[in-house]
Amino acid sequence: MDFLVFGDESGTTGSDPCYSIGLLCLPKDKITGFNDYVLDLKTKRGIVGELKWSKIKNSAGQANICVDLLSMVLRSSCCFHSIVVEKSIYNNWRIDREKAFYQTYTYLLKNTAKHVDSELTVLIDQKCDKYKKHDEVIGIVANNMLSQMGSNKSIQNVAMHDSKVHCGLQVVDILTGAVNSGYMKFLNPNLTLSRAKEAAFVKMAAMLGWDKLHYDTFPNKDFNIWHFPSENRAVVVAN
């Protein structure tokens, strides 16, 4: 089975203490139904324009669509893999942020490809970088890592795309934003986000069988959160 993989990040800019990268894997033969379902959800929940975690503010519809999207992933043939990076203990982040970011993107892509074990076409959200071919490079390097491990070079292509025209990029934006914000709340228990985000956190965590949305679950086949770097592993682990 061939997969489309949609990738996005959260928390790389500004003063956030962590950033996250998420990959949503979707069988190619399910993409039409997936797109139709997401568009119908947006209409049902009164969401106009692009779905983005940064736009989840105060309405019940905004909170509910976050829950709807997670529910869809958990009960379908989709899977979600993410990496949460605590910036203060990731040495490479202090040296070269762009290079460090794509290094962690490559690690996540390699581990996701190993887990899914199928042909992957990867669409990642557009970024303004100093180096313009990071998307191509992470696919090549991840394939080389897979080859060295004795796995198939299953990543067919990695390219940047406009999230406005891909429902998958909008869905992974929501999931990745939620994961990153959940870990931010772990790092700062006094942090309070928008009313809709706070409401969504409670329901999303409960759907996963957790009390909070900040656990390290690596490895997990359906909804995976990997804390990085190694010093950050298993600090908070889901039961």
Secondary structure as the mmCIF struct_conf table of DSSP 4:
data_model
#
loop_
_struct_conf.conf_type_id
_struct_conf.id
_struct_conf.beg_label_comp_id
_struct_conf.beg_label_asym_id
_struct_conf.beg_label_seq_id
_struct_conf.end_label_comp_id
_struct_conf.end_label_asym_id
_struct_conf.end_label_seq_id
STRN STRN1 PHE A 3 SER A 10
BEND BEND1 GLY A 11 GLY A 11
BEND BEND2 THR A 13 THR A 13
TURN_TY1_P TURN_TY1_P1 GLY A 14 SER A 15
BEND BEND3 PRO A 17 PRO A 17
STRN STRN2 CYS A 18 PRO A 27
HELX_RH_3T_P HELX_RH_3T_P1 LYS A 28 LYS A 30
HELX_RH_AL_P HELX_RH_AL_P1 ILE A 31 LYS A 44
TURN_TY1_P TURN_TY1_P2 ARG A 45 GLY A 46
BEND BEND4 GLY A 49 GLY A 49
HELX_RH_3T_P HELX_RH_3T_P2 TRP A 53 LYS A 55
BEND BEND5 ASN A 58 ASN A 58
HELX_RH_AL_P HELX_RH_AL_P2 ALA A 60 LEU A 74
TURN_TY1_P TURN_TY1_P3 ARG A 75 ARG A 75
BEND BEND6 SER A 76 SER A 77
STRN STRN3 CYS A 79 GLU A 86
HELX_RH_3T_P HELX_RH_3T_P3 LYS A 87 ILE A 89
HELX_RH_AL_P HELX_RH_AL_P3 ASN A 91 ILE A 95
HELX_RH_AL_P HELX_RH_AL_P4 ARG A 97 VAL A 116
BEND BEND7 SER A 118 SER A 118
STRN STRN4 LEU A 120 ASP A 125
BEND BEND8 LYS A 130 TYR A 131
TURN_TY1_P TURN_TY1_P4 LYS A 132 LYS A 133
HELX_RH_AL_P HELX_RH_AL_P5 HIS A 134 GLN A 148
TURN_TY1_P TURN_TY1_P5 MET A 149 GLY A 150
STRN STRN5 ILE A 155 HIS A 161
HELX_RH_3T_P HELX_RH_3T_P4 SER A 163 VAL A 165
HELX_RH_AL_P HELX_RH_AL_P6 CYS A 167 LEU A 187
TURN_TY1_P TURN_TY1_P6 PRO A 189 ASN A 190
HELX_RH_AL_P HELX_RH_AL_P7 ARG A 195 MET A 207
TURN_TY1_P TURN_TY1_P7 LEU A 208 GLY A 209
BEND BEND9 ASP A 211 LEU A 213
STRN STRN6 ASP A 216 ASP A 216
BEND BEND10 PRO A 219 PRO A 219
BEND BEND11 LYS A 221 ASP A 222
STRN STRN7 PHE A 223 PHE A 228
BEND BEND12 PRO A 229 PRO A 229
HELX_RH_3T_P HELX_RH_3T_P5 SER A 230 ASN A 232
TURN_TY1_P TURN_TY1_P8 ARG A 233 ALA A 234
BEND BEND13 VAL A 235 VAL A 236
STRN STRN8 VAL A 237 VAL A 237
#
